[in-house]
Amino acid sequence: MATARERVLEFIDAINAGDARKIGDLITEDHLFIDSDGTETRGWREMRQAWHQYFVMMPDYRIQIREAFCEANTVVLVGTAAGTYAPGGALDPRNQWTVPAAWRAVVEAEGIAVWQVFCSTEPISRVIRAAQERLAARRGDPQD
């Protein structure tokens, strides 16, 4: 049986591959996702769909781990998250972002039971707003 750390690293590999199906295979039926704002999403189906949608929006999303700390079935990771906001599927270098981040995972025998993200979403929001403004300007939409 894989250790908690090995399970989490396999989960990160699935994230870095943009593989929502594999992520679904690695999480528990009642998986709990907690985003950086504290919003909670629970459930295997909901999370598999959410990851799929996120990979459509950020197709090159990647996690890079610098350090990992394990205590029993809890793994805490520190590193960076990066991606490119891709409206319409186009990867524009102006829409790239990177943020320092940390994650907490709780691992059960069935898989990853909890995945919690800690990072500032402001740099990501800034990139999305700028990309949307450029799209609106190209279409001639009035600015708010």
C-alpha positions in Angstrom: 0.0 0.0 0.0 1.2 3.5 -0.9 2.2 5.9 1.9 0.2 9.1 2.4 3.0 11.1 0.7 3.2 8.7 -2.3 -0.6 9.0 -2.7 -0.5 12.8 -2.6 2.4 12.9 -5.1 0.4 10.7 -7.4 -2.5 13.1 -7.0 -0.3 16.0 -8.0 1.0 14.1 -11.0 -2.7 13.7 -12.1 -3.2 17.5 -11.6 -0.1 18.3 -13.5 -1.3 16.0 -16.4 -4.6 17.8 -16.4 -6.3 14.4 -15.9 -9.6 14.9 -14.2 -10.5 11.2 -14.7 -7.3 10.1 -12.8 -8.0 12.7 -10.1 -11.4 11.1 -9.7 -9.8 7.7 -9.3 -7.6 9.1 -6.5 -10.2 10.8 -4.3 -12.7 9.4 -1.9 -16.4 9.3 -2.6 -17.1 12.1 -0.1 -13.9 14.1 -1.0 -13.8 17.6 0.5 -12.1 20.4 -1.5 -11.4 23.7 0.3 -10.3 26.6 -1.8 -8.2 29.6 -0.7 -11.3 31.5 0.2 -12.6 28.8 2.5 -15.3 27.7 0.1 -16.0 23.9 0.4 -17.0 21.5 -2.3 -17.8 17.9 -1.4 -18.3 14.8 -3.4 -16.5 12.7 -6.0 -18.7 13.7 -9.0 -18.7 17.4 -8.1 -14.9 17.5 -7.8 -14.2 15.5 -11.0 -16.4 17.9 -12.9 -14.9 21.0 -11.2 -11.3 19.8 -12.1 -12.4 19.2 -15.7 -13.8 22.7 -15.9 -10.7 24.2 -14.3 -8.5 22.5 -16.8 -10.6 23.9 -19.6 -10.0 27.4 -18.1 -6.4 26.8 -17.2 -5.2 24.0 -19.5 -1.5 24.2 -18.4 -2.2 24.4 -14.6 0.8 23.0 -12.7 1.9 22.5 -9.1 5.5 22.5 -8.2 6.4 21.2 -4.8 9.4 22.6 -2.9 8.8 20.9 0.4 6.5 18.3 1.9 5.8 17.5 5.5 4.0 14.4 6.6 2.4 13.5 9.9 0.4 10.2 9.9 -2.2 10.6 7.1 -1.8 14.4 6.7 0.6 15.8 4.1 1.4 19.5 3.9 3.1 20.8 0.8 4.7 24.1 0.0 5.6 25.4 -3.5 4.1 27.3 -6.4 1.0 27.0 -8.6 1.1 28.3 -12.2 -1.1 28.4 -15.2 -2.4 30.3 -18.1 -6.0 31.6 -18.3 -7.2 30.4 -21.7 -10.5 31.9 -22.8 -11.6 30.0 -25.9 -8.7 27.6 -25.4 -6.0 30.0 -26.6 -2.8 30.1 -24.5 -1.6 33.7 -24.5 1.6 34.4 -22.6 0.0 37.6 -21.3 -2.4 35.4 -19.3 0.2 33.4 -17.4 0.4 33.6 -13.6 2.4 32.0 -10.8 1.7 32.2 -7.1 3.3 30.8 -4.0 1.0 28.2 -2.5 0.6 25.6 0.1 -1.7 22.6 0.2 -3.0 20.2 2.9 -4.1 16.7 2.1 -5.7 14.2 4.3 -5.3 10.6 3.0 -7.5 7.7 3.8 -7.2 4.1 2.6 -9.7 4.9 -0.2 -7.8 7.9 -1.5 -7.4 11.7 -0.9 -10.2 12.7 1.5 -9.4 16.4 1.8 -7.5 18.7 -0.5 -7.1 22.3 0.8 -5.4 25.1 -1.1 -3.7 28.2 0.5 -2.7 30.9 -1.9 -3.5 34.5 -2.9 -6.0 34.5 -5.8 -5.5 38.2 -6.5 -2.7 37.7 -9.1 -4.9 35.1 -10.9 -8.0 37.4 -10.8 -5.9 40.3 -12.2 -4.8 38.2 -15.2 -8.4 37.1 -15.8 -9.7 40.7 -15.6 -7.0 42.0 -18.0 -7.7 39.1 -20.5 -11.5 39.8 -20.4 -10.8 43.5 -20.9 -8.7 42.8 -24.0 -11.4 40.5 -25.4 -14.1 43.1 -24.8 -12.0 45.8 -26.4 -11.5 43.6 -29.5 -15.2 43.0 -29.8 -16.0 46.7 -29.2 -17.9 46.0 -26.0 -18.4 49.0 -23.7 -16.3 48.9 -20.6 -18.0 49.1 -17.2 
